[in-house]
Each structure stands twice: as structure tokens, then as C-alpha cells.
Amino acid sequence: MFAENQKSRRLPLKINLFLTAVVFFSVAITAETKNYRYAAVISSGAYSEPGWKAVADSLVKKHKAGLFTWVSSVTETKDALSKFKPDYIGYIARPVIECNSSFIVTVSRLSRQLDEDPYGDAVWGIITGPDASAALRAISDTLLIRTVLAASNNLSYEPPIRRFYQAIGMTCDSYIRTDYLFPENRGKVYTVNKRPDNESDRIVLVSKWLNAGSLNVSIAGEGTITGPVDCIITGGHGNVNLWQCHYPDVGTEGFMRSSDGKLYGAPYSGGRLDINAPTPKVYWCASNCLMGNPDNKNNFVYGAFGSGKAVQMFGFVNNASSGNEFMAWGVYDRITKSAGKYTLPEGFFISNNNALFEILHPSGQFNANLVRNFMDSTVIYGDPAAKVNFQEFGDSASVYKTDLTFTQNGSGTADFTFKVTMLAHDLEYGAGYCYQFRPISLLPVRIDPSTVVITGNDGHLAEITDNLLIWEMLSNKEKLPKGESRVLRWTAKIMDLETDVRNYSTLNNRSVPKPRIMAFPGTGKEILVKVHGLPAGRYDIRVVGMSGRQRYRGNFISSGTGMQSFTLEHAGAGVQLIQLTRDGQVLSGFCCKP
């Protein structure tokens, strides 16, 4: 179970399609799928040091970023950042002297103050480490998150939701219960009252697994988990320099501790277990008190980015307590209930803005003052636009799907449509809806919010900024049944049309599936196209009838991860050949229309 105040509780992904006069965009617009503006922010003092200058210069080169420096306070960059209009901000900060709890509050607020609306203006993260070399290593790594260690938590099974590719969970109040999510089981959790190696002190297992180049955990007749731990979710109880894995009492299990940029296991009995992770990892302290606090070099964050080899980390700077739903479970559920749609920084950004919406437009489900406590006291560490993605499984693993499209209408404005369709279950209004399901989306282009005109609304209040949509789709006693949809429509002037994709190389050395394309008839004159294992980049797309007549031509942008799907409208009837072509490579699939 999660502890510390647990309450009861990216076309689907990152795809762009271009038609003759219509442009379709995915709802999850990320660093991989569009030209984006990145701001690298660093103090002049840090930039004068060769090591930290190398971090900033590397970040600028990686993202073709703008470099912004400050002397006395990071707020000195506000006017320049406002003019630059970044999509991502990487705040580079030396440990303790710059990266401290006060700095976190300041940059959190600064990131909402770059234009006139009260909401967040850029996805942000703090880039730090025990030293500059650790920070440089962290921003240089990429990661596809396939193996998750829920080290003090059970693994939720909510068919048909598949939260992770594979995972191991160990509940915080048990010495034996272990949950397994095997790749072969496609989301179904297998539970047994026996720990691997019959080990009752999980810190021994956790230390060993973090140090392993690859796991090899098998249950006869059920499945096998191989590969390194990519993400650890801590749970239990935390402090500035330790993680207590058993909860609520300490019990007869040990701790993970940090000191001077190093993590180590301190078992209940036996000596120190040094942790020197060989592969990059995400440290997700989803609900733990204080583990995100950076005020001392011995604190956990510096150990994670030191010997723990973190690339990103989420944590609470202060004590987690009542009111943390949005920034604890909101972040967790946004990311895991639509696997692969959002990165950790994006989930954090969306949930933070959702918390602000709740404060500005109270639902009556929460104490707004308690919600406010955690908006500026939770933090993402690491490059916010890094290619660090959770494994994606398509719509079949999502609670609901969203489609965001717009058409340029030739009059200087565009017509936008945002559609939400429930997939896994009925959605009822209540606390859970507010913190984890209220529809929020980054916009695919920047618009002039003063020109927004709502033309259709199946729900209620919609807040639309230059780059963000928050929609109160339901109200008290309302329900959206499984399989049904609600739609929001508006017009607005486009200020920034940037849709080119950057071509990234393979995430890591893991095997890449052979590309394939599948096509299925729709209910009308449309074709549903699914592609799997397609490398990132722009592809020409053609639909040809069996007579050889071209029925459709456009472009498709692949994010390069998992299964991606989209719909071709007005493709015509009969047997159709769909071709995706890039650099001479042709990938084809057939579809038979009635």
C-alpha cells in the first residue's frame, strides 16, 4: 500500500497528422514531437565555474536552448523569460547554496508568472546533483521505463489498465507479500505471500536490485522479469536523508540512507550495503515526507543523483499530509492510468495546474488551503524535456482517451475540438474525478487567449490559456458512462505554429521491435491505422485503392515509442493500401472497407 496519508482513492499518443487544410495533433505535445522553446537558467556565479558551465552549455546544445543568467536572484530572469515564452525551463542550481527549499518555492512561482494568466507557463525541472559531473551525467542520459520497483507499495490491478510494462511491488506493512506484474500477463497482477530469496528485510533486495545490471526474477508458470530497475517508487515513510521502507512502524526492516552524494542500504541486521547503480533511474517519492528536500549535501536528492544515478526525481520538500491528493496521487494516477502518455515532469506540471484550478474554482471536495500547501513544496529534479518515457501501450491501457484537433479556417483563426471518451469505466464526479481525471491538456500551438470564443461545450467551465486547457467536464452528481464522449469546441487566433519533429536515436541498447502497420475499417468512411515500433521521425502517408488511384496523401509524425494509432477521415470505400514512406523505406498495410 501507499502510505503517509494515503486516501481511498501520448491518436492517443504524441502523433501529428497533416491533411490538405486540416492539422491533427495529439493531446500530449512533448519535446519529442514539436519544435519547442527551452530555457536554460543558471546563475552567473555557477556559469563562471567550468563544471557547471559545461552543464549549461550541454543543455543549450541538446535543446537548442536560450541561456538565461542571473546574479542575485533567479527572478531577475522573469522579463526575459516572458519574452522568450519557453515550453520547458531547466533551472540549473548548485547544491545547497542555490538549490534549496527557498529556491524551489521561488522558481515554482516564477514559472507561473511569465504571462497574465495565473497558470503555469512552462514545464520545469531543477537540474542539480552532488557535483557538476553528476548533473552533467543526468542530463546526458535517456531512459525508456520498463521495469518499476514499487518498493513499499502494492501494484494496483484495474482491468483493462496496464500501468507498467513489468513491476514488482512489496506492501509497506508486510514482510512477505509480493506483487508481480509480468510482461506476459498484460497488466494482471500476480500476488504471493513470499518474498524473492525468502528475504524478509526488503532493503537487502532493493539494494541488490538497484546495483544490478539486470534482474532475473521468475515465478514458475507465471512469468519472468528481466532488465534493470528503471524506476523506484518509495512509499513508506521518508525524511531528508532516509527512506523507511516498513510502515507505519519501523518493524524489523532496514532503511535506505544518503550521505555526501551516496545512497546505501542499512539493513535491520548486517553491515552497510553501498548502492552504485549501473544504469539510469527515476526516483519517484510519490507520497513521502521530506525526501525532495535539498537543503543539505547529505540529503536524499543528492544521493539519488550521485551513486543512485537518477535522471529525474519527484519529491516533497516538506511533510506530506492531508491535502496532498493533487501532487501525490494526482501525479501518480495521471501518469500511470494512461501509460506512456505523460513524462514525470509533464504529469507534475498538469497536476500542479489542476491544483490551482481547484483553488480558483473550489469543488467543495477539498480544503483549498491544504491543497495550496503542496503547489510550491513539491519538485521535479532533472531535465524536464529529457527523453525519459514510460512504456506506452495505446488506448487499451488508458482510463480514457482525449483527441485534440484544430482546423485553420482561413480567417486568421482556427477551430479547435477537444474530445474526451471514457474507455475503462464510468466516470462519476467526486474527489477522485477532481484530482486525477479532470481533463487537462497542453495545447499543440500557442494561441492568443484574448481571442478565445467557446462555440460548443458539453461540460462546464473551461480555462484556456495561451498553451493550456483545463476543463470542468463534470459537475456534482454527473457521470460520463463508459464508451461515451463529451466535446469542447472553441476558436482562437494562433500565435505560434510549430509542428516539426526532431529525430531522436534509439533510447538505449534494448531491442527495438520490427515496425509494422495495421489498418481497420471504421463505422463510416474512415480507416483506423495502428503502427508499432516505428522509429521517430516524419513519414509520408498515402492511401491507394486497388485500381491504383490515390485516395489520400499527407504526413505522419512518429514519436518512436510503443503502439500509436490515428484515424484517416474520408479515405473512401473498398480495399485500401496504406503506405508510410521515409528515406526510401516503405511500410504497408491493407484495409478492407464494406
Secondary structure, 3 states (H helix, E strand, C coil): CCCCCCCCCCCCCCCEEECCCEEEECCCCCCCCCCCCEEEEEEHHHHCCHHHHHHHHHHHHHHCCEEEEECCCHHHHHHHHHHHCCCEEEEECCECCCECHHHHHHHHHHCCCCCCCCCCCCEEEEECCCCHHHHHHHHHCCEEECEEEECCCCCCCECCECCCCEEEECCCCCCCEEEEECHHHCCCCEEEECCHHHCCCHHHHHHHHHCCCCEEEEECCCEEEEECCCEEECCCEEECCEEECCCCCCCCCCEEEEECCEEEEECCCCCCEEECCCCCEEEECCCCCCCCCCCCCCCHHHHHHCCCCEEEEEEECCCCCCCCCCCCHHHHHHHHCECCCCCHHHHHHHHHHHHHHHHHCCCCCCCHHHHHHCCCCEEEECCCCCCEEECCCCHHHECEEEEEEEEECCCCCEEEEEEEEECCCCEECCHHHHHHHCCEEECCCEEEEEEEEEEEECCCCEEECCCEEEECCCCCCCEECCCCEEEEEEEEEEEECCCCCCCCCCCCCCCCCCCEEEEEECCCCCEEEEEECCCCEEEEEEEEECCCCEEEEEEEEECCCCEEEEEECCCCCCEEEEEEEECCEEEEEEEECC
